[in-house]
């Protein structure tokens, strides 16, 4: 819950910033000079891009949380049982072994969103954030497909 409050506060501050930025863009366009108008249009495009990127990230987070809740209800959420060192970092060899287990599980059940979710968690633990996000996006697509086919 604390994370959601922090995200809400950051979004409120960002919204204020984007409104002020939008006002600057309008002022630049109203300046009447070609350079001012071009700069103003550029300044107005920036908030649109930022809102799109943030909406995409928030939707990703909501989907991930929804999948995690479902997997937890089903008892299929990956356990957080890997050994850690004194600093709290996960033992690399244990993370690699867990990754191999989840990779094999995903290869055996490529259409199961849960296996992709667990693989994404394994990538994340191994430090490969790019592949973790790609695997989580795949899990999200499979989850949407399974929930839409189940509701129809």
PEPE-V501469 format. One record per helix or strand. SS is the DSSP state (H for helix, E for strand). FROM is the first residue (numbers start at 1). TO is the last residue. If there is no record, write none. Layout:
ss={SS;SS}
from={FROM;FROM}
to={TO;TO}
This chain:
ss={H;H;E;E;H;H;H}
from={2;34;84;90;92;113;129}
to={30;73;84;90;108;126;151}
